[in-house]
Each structure stands twice: as structure tokens, then as C-alpha cells.
């Protein structure tokens, strides 16, 4: 083999290797972007609304409230919720999202906190919430396949509220405590 043929073969091999490396890098970028944007967890509430967690490049996952159609976003950056068969009260990082939402109208109810708790029946004197839980829970604790320590305490299940229709909700995972 002549030196010129060897240098041509080496140049072709280098070009092929660089092209393959480039393709692998492009594939890795596309795959990681797809994974990050398709990442979503969700919880369907007894009232038909949905809490959904989507990947956010700045916040590593943000919980939002969606209407019963599961597409219309009603509230962003949810921290805690209290809910029953019709209403959900949302405490959110973004102040405009905080408030009471009605599943029958898929909209926000215009009322201050005390009015909202009275309208919705979510107020329980001496306790935090009179929905499916007696305490305010973060959306991440409501996942159907949740495991300790990422589940609400069993003591917070509001089984004494006979007005709650979805009794199966109380079969979800919870932390029995000490």
C-alpha cells in the first residue's frame, strides 16, 4: 500500500469516526430533551380534576391543577391541597393561582379564604381540612403508587366524613405512623 493510499484510508476512517460521534451526540441530545419534556406524573382526584407534575427546567418538576378535561391548566406551582367530591382549595407558590376551584364548572370561585372554606364545606373547626384528608397535603403525596415516606399519614384520612362518595380513595397508600 502506498503512503498516499494509507493517508486517504486514515482520513476516511477519521471522518467516519467523527460522523458517528456526531450522530451519537445528536441522538443523546434529542433523547434527553424528549425524556425531560415527556416526564409527567398525575393524580386523578375524586372530583374529576387532575393534579399533574411536569418537568420544568427551572424548578425540576412543578405540580399544576388541570380541569376535568385534563388539558386546561387552572393553577400553577401547587404546594398544598384540600379537596372533596366537588371542590379543591389550592395553596400555590404563584399567588394568582391560590384559591378555590369548582370541578362542576371547571373554574375558580371568586371568594376569600374563609368564604371559600364555607362555600366548599372544606372547613373543619379545630382541624385544617374537611376533605378526603384532615390536613393539607402536597400533590406528590397523593400518587397512587406512593411509598413511605412519600405518602400522607393514615391518621389524616377523613373516613368520618360520610358525605365523601369515593370511599375507595381511603384504600390508597398511607403512612401508619409510630
N, C-alpha and C positions, 0 to 999 in steps of 0.2 A: 504494500500500500504506500502510495507516495505521501509526502508530508502535506501536500495540498489537500488530498482526499481525507487525511486524518483531521485536519483543521476544519474541513467542511462537515465531517461527521460529528466532531465535537461541538461545532456551532449549532448544528441541528439538534443535538441532544440537549444542549443548554436551553435552546428556545423551547423545546418540548417540555422540559422540566419547569421552566418559568411559566409557560402557559398552563400546565397542570396545577402549579402552585396558585396561580391567579384564579383558576376555576374553583379550587378548594376554598380560597378566601372568600370569593363571591358567594359560594354556597353557604358558608358559615355565617356570613352577614345576613343573608336572606332568611336562613333558618332561625337565627336568633331573633330577628325582627318579627318574624311570623309568630314565634313562641310568645314573645313579650306582648304582642298585640292581641293574640287569641286567648291569653290567660284570663279566665273568668270563673269565679265561683258564685253560686247563687243559693238563696233560700226562698222558697215559696211560702208565704205566710198564710195562715188560715183565712184571712180576709181577701185573698186573691192577689194582693200586691207582692212584689218581689224585691228582696234586697240583693243587690249584685255587686260583686267586687271585681273591678277591672284593673289591669296593670296601668300604673301611671309612672312615667319616667321620673317624675319629681317626688312622688310620695310612696313608691313601692307598693301600690295597691290601695284603692280607695273604694269604700262602700257607698253605694248610691241607692236611692229608693226609686223603683220603677212602678208605673201604673199597672193595672190588671192586664193590659195588653202586652206587658213585658218588654216594651220598647220605649215608651215615653218616660223620660227621666223627670222625676218630680223634685228630688232633693239630692244634694251632693255632700260628700265627705261626712258621712254619718258616724257619730261616735256611740250614741246610746239610743235605744228604742223602748217604747212601751206600747203594746198592741193588743187588740181584741178582735172579734169577728168582723168589725166594720171599720174601725179607726186605728191609726198608728200615730203616736206622737214621736217626733224625731228631735233629738239634740244633735246639732251638727257643728262642725268646725266653721263652716260658712254660715254666718248669722242669717242671711236671707233664706236659707233652706230650713232653718229651725221652725217647728210648728206642728200643727195637727193636720193630718191628711185623711180624707174620707175615701174608702175603697168603692163606695157606691157611685160617687161622682168622679172618681179619679182626679181629685183636685185638693188644693189646700183650703182649709177652713180658716176664714179670717176671724181670729179671736186671740186674746192674750192668754197666757198660760192657765190662769185659774178658770177662765171661761171655757177654754178648750178641754180642760180636765173634767169639768162638769158636763159639758155637751156630750163628750165621748163616753162617759162612765168609767174613765180610766183612773179616777181619783179614789184612793182608799185611805181613809183617815188613819194616821199613825204609821202608814207604810208608803212606799214610793210609787207603787203602780197596782192597779186592779185589773190587769190584762191577763195574758197567759202566764206571766211571771209577776211576783210581788216586788221585784226590784228592776231597775233599769239595766238592760243587758246590751252588750256590744254585739253587732251583727255577726262577728266572727265566732261567737259562742253558740250560734244557732244552727251551724252546719249539721246536716243530717248524719254525717259520718264523723262527728266530733269525738275527740278522745281527751281524757284528762291530761292536762289541766285546762284545756280549751273548751269547756262546757260550763253552763251555768250550774249553780248549786241546786240539788234536788229540793232543798227546803224552800226555794223560790217558786217552785211550780204552784200555781194558784188553783189547785184542784177543788178548793172550797167554793169557787165562783161557778155556780150551777148554770149561769147564763152563757157560758162558753160552749159552743156547739162541737168543736173539733176535739173530742176527748182523746183521740189518738195522738194529738200533739204532745201529751204528757208522757208518752212512751219514748220520746226522744232521749238521747244520751244526756246524763247529768252527773254531777259530782256528789256522791253520797255524803261527803264530808267526814269529819272525825267520828 
